[in-house]
């Protein structure tokens, strides 16, 4: 392994890839500054997290896939422990327990869980012989380590995170291929269990989010409020936007969760279609770069790690934007590189560091 | 080296990647189109929605027009006060807010809760509640500091209606109140624009001239944040300074004289054995201008236009309180002896008597087997009309009426406006009742008997009159034949609305000399040796008038002679005194009606005397 040095990084990394990330983070910070206006401390905190996340990026960047695959299981157990701790002694905000007080910051284990579970799945798939579709029993074996942490996330309760973890994992499994009859079987089980889950598992507020997604005007001051205000914010930006710090939906606090899940609405309101389409393009380029990288790798482990990173970015970006634009129910899914939040920022950059590292090494295999 | 197996693997692999990237592209195209749909296709519309989010139209209520007296002195005006208001919503705990407020304004929480309850009953549950009127400056300042955390608590500068004469004249001015469900329905029927925050006149002039008084509300656009707080950092927008100033309502100038109006109440409250008098007073210039119009007791509209406690309200709205009724023209009573001059006038005009004709007037008058009494138990002997009026001799008029017959009396009485409205432009005037055989037949299917004519001649029986009617009728005597239309409103803003208006001139039907005879007789009532109001002469002005007592219940002969003051209060006679001054060249008519005062002389003439005295002393 070669020593980590600035020179080495610049020489080996695809500059445009790093550039996209930096621009996206820049857009995020500018929007965040506008979104938090009075409260500059949130902006400063995020700035620190971004700087820290670059250290994480380069740390992961310097590792190779084989080394990473060896620490995955210890990390899994640590993460599981943290989730149990959240369940027992977590910090409660709006009757939701998601955070652990680590003294200097609040750690959200469900964010790092995304990294750990996705990479474990990727590794397990990569270790299988090529071209072998999953059968029912193999999938059941997967369930053994996926279900317990996901259930803990569901108990927080955090339907959004639990859901997106499953979606990301399913993407990897489907990419590998699943036996036709097993696929049909799961589909039937889903069809039967969904109404049951609706009736017995989902909490009233979660159901309200889904119904308000279907008809937001049904309760414009309640659950539908977020979606309506977000759509108004985005749409009122029109072609060129209202300008930095001039977003009225943002400034006058009509927009909820401005600095976290709805940061894209702030951006869209202030920079209009031009700004938001540009951001969309950058995300597409990053995701395309990663999937293309996955195609180019000759090693299955690197390939699936890359796919995991791509799947992470793809689903977070797509579902978050769909949510802000009223195409998907409001579930707490942050926008990578833009949303405020330490655990999420670090997790994202760890993922991207992994992709960067693979790019660096792609010609070695 | 790539073997065959690897080749297949790579091919499949590549195929899957194309699929993955196509799928990714598809999702992004979808997001991009959605973005375009919202920002470009729906952009205009959503921009409007974002503006309507932040701009709230704030109504600027127009100051209500004032009501002024004949010398532009303020009868009803406005005063700027700070009101403490709480917007009602289910989204915050009310008790907590009331506790905060009660700490600042030092009022018990229970009082505030009561106010909320009363308001909720009166209006919709989400109507803002006025917790305190007249907020002191220091408290207002403290409350304003609460605003950032509790935007529902507000201090509002409002114009409060001030009725400077308080209860005096309250039935004329009326009162105002928040728009009620019934008002809204009416306004909708009339296709009128209104705001829920509007204040409307509920009775009297406030109601009659509400359109003129209310003016035109303005409005301004205020930028607010999601919690409805005015934004501190105003964002540039043409609306930010959008404002239409309210147009003040028109002032009404009345014919009333504020000082005289004020004095009529003082006169009614003269401290003698009849204190406190209740009833009504009209002071009218001979051209029909009302100088004072009192109905006592009244209500204080200042209390009504803020919030009234339930105890007082139930007292006010009790059936027998009648404080909202103007007894001068919304209530009628038997006129008693004040009706006699008109019977006398009929006799003169019909030639049945002359000024000199003497009629033997004893203590009783017998008609068939019916006996009609006089209040004077020893009789008068042979007397003329002058004396009959001076001493109010019943038996004189019994005999005269008996000769005249009911139709003649009816004819002459109706010439003077009995049984008809005076047409004063105030709501709720009633016409009284001038009975006739036809009327009796139609409504009761009973024949008119001769005895009924006898009763009618002294203003008893079915005859009912209002004080204002009598004022107009006596004014016709004073002016020798002119029936005027009484009026109260002179000017609306700068426009003159009412000018003296003569409805009828009776000189073509009644000889002028008969009026002069009557005027002489009426002068004797006050100025004569045996006049029924002889105790109330004034040294510097001579005035004329006629007393009257109206029985509240029909009494048998025994109780007729019973001292009135010994009866239970509600059975005592009402007292009338209708007068004009100066006797020879009348300027004003002063009519006084006192309820259950037993006498037209002590009860009412004393009051009229004081008013006439005040008028001529303060005349400029």
Contacts between the chains, C-beta under 8 A, distances in Angstrom:
chain1	res1	chain2	res2	distance
A	130	B	9	5.3
A	131	B	8	8.0
A	131	B	9	6.8
A	131	B	12	6.9
A	175	B	16	6.3
A	175	B	20	6.8
A	229	B	53	7.8
A	231	B	38	6.2
A	231	B	46	6.7
A	232	B	46	5.1
A	232	B	49	4.9
A	232	B	50	5.0
A	232	B	53	6.7
A	233	B	50	7.0
A	234	B	35	7.3
A	234	B	38	5.1
A	234	B	39	6.3
A	234	B	46	7.6
A	235	B	38	4.1
A	235	B	39	5.7
A	235	B	42	5.0
A	235	B	43	5.4
A	235	B	45	7.4
A	235	B	46	2.9
A	235	B	47	7.1
A	235	B	49	7.8
A	235	B	50	8.0
A	236	B	43	7.0
A	236	B	46	4.8
A	236	B	47	4.3
A	236	B	49	7.1
A	236	B	50	3.8
A	236	B	51	8.0
A	237	B	39	5.7
A	237	B	43	7.5
A	238	B	39	5.5
A	238	B	40	7.0
A	238	B	43	3.8
A	238	B	44	7.4
A	238	B	47	6.2
A	239	B	39	6.7
A	239	B	40	6.3
A	239	B	43	7.1
A	246	B	235	6.0
A	246	B	236	7.6
A	248	B	50	5.7
A	248	B	51	7.6
A	248	B	53	7.4
A	248	B	54	5.1
A	248	B	235	5.7
A	249	B	50	5.5
A	249	B	53	7.0
A	251	B	225	7.9
A	251	B	231	7.6
A	251	B	233	6.8
A	251	B	235	6.4
A	252	B	53	7.4
A	252	B	54	5.2
A	252	B	223	7.3
A	252	B	224	7.1
A	252	B	225	4.0
A	252	B	226	6.0
A	252	B	231	5.7
A	253	B	225	5.1
A	253	B	226	4.3
A	253	B	227	7.2
A	254	B	50	7.7
A	254	B	53	5.3
A	254	B	54	7.3
A	254	B	225	7.6
A	254	B	226	4.7
A	268	B	35	7.4
A	268	B	39	6.8
A	269	B	50	7.9
A	272	B	39	6.2
A	273	B	35	6.3
A	273	B	36	6.5
A	273	B	39	4.2
A	273	B	40	5.9
A	273	B	43	8.0
A	276	B	35	5.6
A	276	B	39	7.2
A	277	B	32	6.3
A	277	B	35	6.2
A	277	B	36	7.9
A	280	B	28	6.4
A	280	B	31	6.1
A	280	B	32	5.9
A	280	B	35	6.9
A	283	B	28	7.7
A	284	B	24	7.5
A	284	B	25	7.6
A	284	B	28	4.9
A	287	B	24	5.9
A	288	B	21	6.7
A	288	B	24	7.1
A	291	B	17	6.6
A	291	B	20	5.8
A	291	B	21	5.5
A	291	B	24	6.6
A	292	B	17	7.9
A	292	B	21	7.5
A	294	B	17	7.1
A	295	B	13	7.1
A	295	B	14	6.7
A	295	B	17	4.2
A	310	B	20	7.9
A	310	B	24	8.0
A	314	B	24	5.9
A	314	B	27	7.3
A	318	B	27	5.0
A	318	B	28	7.8
A	318	B	31	6.7
A	321	B	31	5.1
A	322	B	31	6.9
A	322	B	34	7.8
A	325	B	31	7.3
A	325	B	34	4.9
A	325	B	35	6.8
A	325	B	38	6.2
A	327	B	34	6.1
